[in-house]
């Protein structure tokens, strides 16, 4: 916040400077289609290479604990109940009940109507995950399809924020994006970001879900990543977890490269959240390596990187227990030094 200028206004000003004009369809098309094309073979080879490195034995415990600290523990089912959310929060606060030294996760991610139950269950643990607290993230904007009017999407967002959500995970209008209506997608992200603003002047963090499995090409994913960043998203997120394919390492690498290039261009840092289909500690470590080798180890903290997952935590806890007891049969880790 600078004076009376909102973060939304600052983001728009930055976008105007980068774009060299108003963020309408024409200007955005010129910029997005002017980005260098993605070398698919090269991208996949880089990703595969990063996935083969090994981590020092002494870093295994660090890697497992880091993964836990970066997890958004998620339940997004039509059958969710207050009781299920309370159980999720209990696990988020103390993932391994047999080991008080086990770190807590970064956030719990729920539907908007479950936010009050999550906030209540967290109690004094509700807070900034960078300071040891646990955030409440809410999916919004007619998740997962995004098929609703802007008024409904904004109401959905405001309701979740007023209920106590610290983070909003919105979905872009993939239909509008694929039809080339970039200005519409940009304006909707800006409007949702503005709806994240609270009465006291603070704002919930905004994660922009691209649903990469529906974008068809790496070039589209790169353009959507830049569009989400230009519109002021605090994070860009791969997927809702409801569409296959969800998160993949090459796609996440591509999004990390966009974040890296934005940081080099503007000095601003944007987070990345791969979500959906990440189930093993072995795979999660590969994501840590992709982050460290692309944007730097400073991104390995909750306000800049998250895993969206429901089952990943169980495998990480299993590997952590094996490492602690000396009966470890986990993955070959990757050095990030």
Secondary structure, 3 states (H helix, E strand, C coil): CECCECHHHHHHHHHHHHHCCCCCHHHHHHHHCCCCCCCHHHHHHHHHHHCCCCCCHHHHHHHHHHHHHCEEEECCCCCCCHHHHHHHHHHHHCCCCCCCCCCCCCEEEEEHHHHHHHHHHHHHHECCHHHCCEEEEEECCCCCCCCCCHHHHHHHHHHHHHCCCCEEEEECCHHHHHCCCHHHHHHHHHHHHHHCECCCCCECEEEEECCHHHCCCHHHHHHHHHHHHHCCCCEEECCCCCCCCCCCHHHHHHHHHHHHHHHHHHCCCCEEEEECCCCCHHHHHHHHHHHHHHCCHHHCCCCCEEEEECCHHHHHHHHHHHHHHCCCCCCCCCCCC
